[in-house]
């Protein structure tokens, strides 16, 4: 934890306003450390140790491993950004079992509902795989339906590809064309969900981290374009006045 805090301090001292914690399996943090601290405990200590850090964002989370401390921080700590990206992978229970995932469809939906209950302004994203071996059309439809049922705004779609030596590579594979077609349909569902989410945000306000001239990132992760001058790396309060479907338009709040 000390190493993480030290790195965050160096980044803040260099002018960074937002830090993103990332990892292959972020919620497994601490299992190999003395006392087995949870991700939530690490986040709490990091925010306490580096009070000058303005924005902390988390990358992909396993819905089966979100601990109580992390839920509390999401509800109470405004420096923890209202944006969760979930490692869901599929919306069908049998597919999830064959993937050896630790959550069910119902548990994924429950996590999404809990996130909105504790932080109403939260935006949700997820990783989803299309065309996993043995996936039928009915099973695939459950993944598409999950986008709406969880209220996912930021969907990362991966067409399944076999990795030699894995159990999935030994399962009956789907034709490449079916995999590509399902990935395209899943991406289309994600694009429609993002457009709907952003439309609902119009009229609200958010702090925008300016990434480059005319483009910034809202607290809830959406891209925001603007015409007003703004220094790269600064944070500006903006009112959201329009949605293009994939991004928002903002104007500085006077």
Phi and psi in degrees as a GROMACS rama.xvg file:
@    title "Ramachandran Plot"
@    xaxis  label "Phi"
@    yaxis  label "Psi"
@TYPE xy
-61.5993  -39.9532  UNK-2
-63.4369  -39.3486  UNK-3
-65.8281  -44.2534  UNK-4
-63.415  -41.0924  UNK-5
-62.3175  -42.2085  UNK-6
-65.1302  -41.4506  UNK-7
-62.518  -41.2334  UNK-8
-60.5899  -42.3844  UNK-9
-63.7812  -40.1408  UNK-10
-64.7016  -45.2131  UNK-11
-62.3142  -42.7567  UNK-12
-62.7084  -28.1303  UNK-13
-84.4104  -0.675493  UNK-14
106.824  1.47171  UNK-15
-74.5145  137.027  UNK-16
-100.523  -22.3308  UNK-17
-132.192  137.314  UNK-18
-119.313  138.077  UNK-19
-112.968  125.155  UNK-20
-85.9126  126.273  UNK-21
-137.489  157.622  UNK-22
-179.363  163.037  UNK-23
-63.0377  -38.6479  UNK-24
-139.792  75.2726  UNK-25
-58.6505  -39.8654  UNK-26
-72.9267  -8.15631  UNK-27
-85.2393  3.56168  UNK-28
-53.6478  138.512  UNK-29
93.215  -11.7355  UNK-30
-62.3943  -26.4706  UNK-31
-103.231  11.197  UNK-32
-108.32  157.378  UNK-33
-59.0628  130.967  UNK-34
80.9182  -3.15814  UNK-35
40.5935  62.4893  UNK-36
-65.0219  149.032  UNK-37
-88.6404  168.485  UNK-38
-59.6877  -42.4269  UNK-39
-60.0314  -41.4088  UNK-40
-64.1763  -40.6694  UNK-41
-64.4206  -43.3838  UNK-42
-62.4129  -43.2794  UNK-43
-60.3833  -45.4752  UNK-44
-68.3545  -36.4941  UNK-45
-62.6362  -47.1642  UNK-46
-65.1497  -34.8055  UNK-47
-71.945  -36.9471  UNK-48
-76.607  -25.2502  UNK-49
-126.621  71.8251  UNK-50
-63.9055  -19.7309  UNK-51
-79.5969  -8.49444  UNK-52
-71.8498  119.639  UNK-53
-82.7921  -38.3649  UNK-54
-138.857  128.749  UNK-55
-122.378  129.593  UNK-56
-124.245  148.272  UNK-57
-108.854  145.779  UNK-58
-91.1749  -155.382  UNK-59
-56.8898  128.822  UNK-60
-115.817  138.319  UNK-61
-79.2305  118.768  UNK-62
-61.2288  -19.8376  UNK-63
-80.7337  -9.43309  UNK-64
-121.253  7.89411  UNK-65
-69.7557  117.861  UNK-66
-89.6372  166.985  UNK-67
-59.9323  -38.0757  UNK-68
-65.3279  -37.7754  UNK-69
-67.429  -38.5941  UNK-70
-61.4829  -42.4311  UNK-71
-63.1894  -42.2178  UNK-72
-65.2757  -39.7184  UNK-73
-59.6346  -36.583  UNK-74
-75.684  -35.3073  UNK-75
-111.572  -25.0937  UNK-76
-99.6727  106.083  UNK-77
-70.9476  -18.5551  UNK-78
-76.0231  -16.7835  UNK-79
-83.1266  115.298  UNK-80
-63.3726  143.038  UNK-81
-78.5778  67.0158  UNK-82
-155.407  118.906  UNK-83
-121.887  132.544  UNK-84
-110.96  119.586  UNK-85
-103.35  139.872  UNK-86
-87.6522  81.9854  UNK-87
-90.7787  -46.4341  UNK-88
74.2854  -38.2947  UNK-89
-160.87  163.328  UNK-90
-112.906  6.15784  UNK-91
-110.785  132.82  UNK-92
-63.7664  -39.4408  UNK-93
-67.5263  -39.7326  UNK-94
-62.6744  -43.5613  UNK-95
-60.4202  -40.066  UNK-96
-63.97  -42.9868  UNK-97
-68.8656  -26.5611  UNK-98
-78.306  -10.0548  UNK-99
64.9536  34.1954  UNK-100
-76.8706  155.307  UNK-101
-99.5657  1.83864  UNK-102
-118.48  160.512  UNK-103
-105.047  172.7  UNK-104
-59.2609  -46.2447  UNK-105
-62.0689  -37.4317  UNK-106
-69.4379  -35.389  UNK-107
-63.1148  -44.4075  UNK-108
-65.1291  -38.588  UNK-109
-64.5  -39.1063  UNK-110
-63.4551  -43.1115  UNK-111
-62.3341  -42.7052  UNK-112
-66.6004  -39.419  UNK-113
-65.5808  -40.3263  UNK-114
-59.2948  -41.813  UNK-115
-72.528  -29.8207  UNK-116
-68.3181  -39.6901  UNK-117
-86.5626  -23.1129  UNK-118
-145.342  84.8049  UNK-119
-54.9028  -28.8642  UNK-120
-84.3281  2.58106  UNK-121
-63.5509  145.231  UNK-122
-113.354  142.885  UNK-123
-117.095  142.44  UNK-124
-129.527  172.178  UNK-125
-162.637  153.211  UNK-126
-92.0296  133.369  UNK-127
-135.533  139.592  UNK-128
-106.365  131.499  UNK-129
-105.222  137.127  UNK-130
81.456  28.7688  UNK-131
-61.5209  145.762  UNK-132
-50.6993  138.772  UNK-133
75.689  -0.15612  UNK-134
-68.926  121.744  UNK-135
-88.6862  171.958  UNK-136
-61.6876  -39.9011  UNK-137
-62.9045  -43.7268  UNK-138
-63.8412  -40.8244  UNK-139
-64.1414  -40.0712  UNK-140
-58.6658  -30.4928  UNK-141
-67.4402  -30.9635  UNK-142
-69.4425  -42.419  UNK-143
-61.8385  -44.738  UNK-144
-63.9355  -28.7814  UNK-145
-63.9695  -30.0833  UNK-146
-56.5305  -46.9619  UNK-147
-75.2312  -40.103  UNK-148
-66.5935  -31.2147  UNK-149
-93.6018  -9.87773  UNK-150
65.7417  47.4432  UNK-151
-81.6899  126.717  UNK-152
-98.1747  -34.1981  UNK-153
-118.173  99.5382  UNK-154
-106.663  121.752  UNK-155
-100.764  115.159  UNK-156
-104.205  131.853  UNK-157
-122.153  118.558  UNK-158
-69.794  133.107  UNK-159
-60.4564  137.06  UNK-160
-136.585  135.633  UNK-161
-70.5043  136.074  UNK-162
-109.774  118.103  UNK-163
-53.9716  137.661  UNK-164
91.8373  -7.74874  UNK-165
-91.0236  155.376  UNK-166
-56.9323  -38.0204  UNK-167
-64.0973  -31.6417  UNK-168
-67.9083  -19.9374  UNK-169
-91.9078  -5.51159  UNK-170
-82.0028  161.534  UNK-171
-59.8773  123.144  UNK-172
-88.4295  150.541  UNK-173
-86.2311  152.446  UNK-174
-58.3645  144.259  UNK-175
-55.7787  -38.8805  UNK-176
-65.336  -35.8237  UNK-177
-66.3151  -43.0434  UNK-178
-60.6328  -46.0998  UNK-179
-64.075  -41.5282  UNK-180
-65.4153  -41.1753  UNK-181
-68.8888  -38.0434  UNK-182
-61.6504  -40.6646  UNK-183
-64.4268  -41.6921  UNK-184
-66.3021  -38.1398  UNK-185
-68.3739  -39.3142  UNK-186
-63.554  -39.6432  UNK-187
-63.2381  -40.2052  UNK-188
-63.6326  -39.3963  UNK-189
-65.7339  -40.5708  UNK-190
-64.3294  -39.9474  UNK-191
-66.3231  -39.1928  UNK-192
-66.1019  -39.5226  UNK-193
-64.2134  -43.7314  UNK-194
-59.9655  -41.4642  UNK-195
-66.513  -42.6306  UNK-196
-60.9032  -47.8627  UNK-197
-66.9326  -36.0366  UNK-198
-59.6593  -38.3138  UNK-199
-69.3702  -21.6318  UNK-200
-83.1915  -15.9226  UNK-201
-62.4287  132.89  UNK-202
101.692  -16.9377  UNK-203
-90.0453  -179.9  UNK-204
-124.75  151.715  UNK-205
-155.653  155.234  UNK-206
-81.5232  130.199  UNK-207
-113.61  124.711  UNK-208
-86.6912  116.061  UNK-209
-78.2664  119.657  UNK-210
-93.6716  -34.4198  UNK-211
-161.893  175.783  UNK-212
-54.6182  120.574  UNK-213
80.7191  -0.116331  UNK-214
-136.26  133.52  UNK-215
-143.331  -177.527  UNK-216
-127.039  123.681  UNK-217
-69.7292  162.76  UNK-218
-55.3882  -37.3255  UNK-219
-90.1491  19.6937  UNK-220
87.8085  -18.8843  UNK-221
-63.3899  146.813  UNK-222
-73.5902  138.6  UNK-223
-127.892  125.296  UNK-224
-101.167  153.16  UNK-225
-158.471  157.704  UNK-226
-105.416  -13.1123  UNK-227
-70.8693  152.483  UNK-228
-66.72  148.643  UNK-229
-167.007  136.458  UNK-230
-79.0939  137.375  UNK-231
-57.5628  131.636  UNK-232
91.1454  -6.19067  UNK-233
-86.3295  162.601  UNK-234
-117.025  125.846  UNK-235
-126.394  134.387  UNK-236
-74.4747  127.516  UNK-237
-131.829  149.463  UNK-238
-97.9955  133.03  UNK-239
-89.4129  118.258  UNK-240
-110.931  -12.9691  UNK-241
-161.728  152.991  UNK-242
-124.492  135.893  UNK-243
-95.2107  -2.45542  UNK-244
104.861  -37.4818  UNK-245
-118.546  -8.76351  UNK-246
-153.868  172.992  UNK-247
-115.233  159.782  UNK-248
-112.818  132.077  UNK-249
-126.811  156.65  UNK-250
-128.948  139.783  UNK-251
-58.5117  140.578  UNK-252
-81.7856  122.96  UNK-253
